[in-house]
Amino acid sequence: MLPSWFGNGEIEPHAGGAVRLMDGHIRGTVTQFRPPHFLAYTWNVFDPGEDVSSHPESYLQLELGMQDNNDTVLTLTHFPIPE
């Protein structure tokens, strides 16, 4: 599922793990990992050749929950939204 959302990349599944998505265009660090229900990480955009991003850092959270009818709900929160 990850490649269809974020292109080629990897999220190391532990707090402090590296996040590299879209061939390294998006990079960050896992801040919380509580499988199978919650994942949070920093999100930063890197232009080609950049080692330090010129863009502001933001935060992404993915949480799985259940509705009353037992359907699974994915809540994605991204804050603040980069311009």
ZIPE-V888218 format. One record per residue. N is the residue number from 1. RES is the residue in one small letter. PSI is psi in whole degrees, 0 to 359 (999 if undefined). D_FIRST is the distance of its C-alpha to the first C-alpha in Angstrom with 1 decimal. Layout:
n=N res=RES psi=PSI d_first=D_FIRST
n=N res=RES psi=PSI d_first=D_FIRST
This chain:
n=1 res=m psi=324 d_first=0.0
n=2 res=l psi=313 d_first=3.8
n=3 res=p psi=326 d_first=5.7
n=4 res=s psi=336 d_first=5.5
n=5 res=w psi=315 d_first=6.7
n=6 res=f psi=14 d_first=8.8
n=7 res=g psi=196 d_first=9.6
n=8 res=n psi=131 d_first=10.8
n=9 res=g psi=185 d_first=11.2
n=10 res=e psi=143 d_first=11.5
n=11 res=i psi=117 d_first=12.3
n=12 res=e psi=122 d_first=15.1
n=13 res=p psi=64 d_first=15.0
n=14 res=h psi=154 d_first=18.5
n=15 res=a psi=132 d_first=20.8
n=16 res=g psi=353 d_first=22.0
n=17 res=g psi=154 d_first=19.0
n=18 res=a psi=145 d_first=18.2
n=19 res=v psi=124 d_first=15.4
n=20 res=r psi=113 d_first=15.0
n=21 res=l psi=161 d_first=12.6
n=22 res=m psi=50 d_first=13.4
n=23 res=d psi=34 d_first=15.5
n=24 res=g psi=0 d_first=17.4
n=25 res=h psi=327 d_first=18.3
n=26 res=i psi=128 d_first=16.8
n=27 res=r psi=152 d_first=18.1
n=28 res=g psi=195 d_first=18.9
n=29 res=t psi=134 d_first=19.6
n=30 res=v psi=127 d_first=18.1
n=31 res=t psi=330 d_first=20.9
n=32 res=q psi=138 d_first=19.9
n=33 res=f psi=107 d_first=17.7
n=34 res=r psi=78 d_first=18.4
n=35 res=p psi=148 d_first=16.0
n=36 res=p psi=20 d_first=14.7
n=37 res=h psi=340 d_first=15.8
n=38 res=f psi=135 d_first=16.0
n=39 res=l psi=132 d_first=14.9
n=40 res=a psi=142 d_first=17.0
n=41 res=y psi=159 d_first=17.5
n=42 res=t psi=157 d_first=19.7
n=43 res=w psi=121 d_first=18.6
n=44 res=n psi=142 d_first=20.8
n=45 res=v psi=131 d_first=21.0
n=46 res=f psi=127 d_first=22.7
n=47 res=d psi=158 d_first=24.5
n=48 res=p psi=130 d_first=25.0
n=49 res=g psi=354 d_first=27.3
n=50 res=e psi=134 d_first=27.4
n=51 res=d psi=335 d_first=27.6
n=52 res=v psi=126 d_first=28.4
n=53 res=s psi=142 d_first=26.6
n=54 res=s psi=4 d_first=29.0
n=55 res=h psi=154 d_first=26.6
n=56 res=p psi=146 d_first=26.7
n=57 res=e psi=145 d_first=24.3
n=58 res=s psi=185 d_first=22.3
n=59 res=y psi=139 d_first=20.2
n=60 res=l psi=136 d_first=16.9
n=61 res=q psi=135 d_first=16.4
n=62 res=l psi=125 d_first=13.6
n=63 res=e psi=132 d_first=15.3
n=64 res=l psi=133 d_first=14.7
n=65 res=g psi=179 d_first=18.0
n=66 res=m psi=142 d_first=19.8
n=67 res=q psi=171 d_first=22.0
n=68 res=d psi=331 d_first=25.4
n=69 res=n psi=14 d_first=24.3
n=70 res=n psi=12 d_first=21.6
n=71 res=d psi=146 d_first=18.7
n=72 res=t psi=138 d_first=15.9
n=73 res=v psi=130 d_first=15.8
n=74 res=l psi=123 d_first=13.4
n=75 res=t psi=120 d_first=15.8
n=76 res=l psi=124 d_first=14.9
n=77 res=t psi=127 d_first=18.1
n=78 res=h psi=120 d_first=18.8
n=79 res=f psi=151 d_first=22.5
n=80 res=p psi=157 d_first=24.6
n=81 res=i psi=120 d_first=23.1
n=82 res=p psi=146 d_first=24.0
n=83 res=e psi=999 d_first=26.2
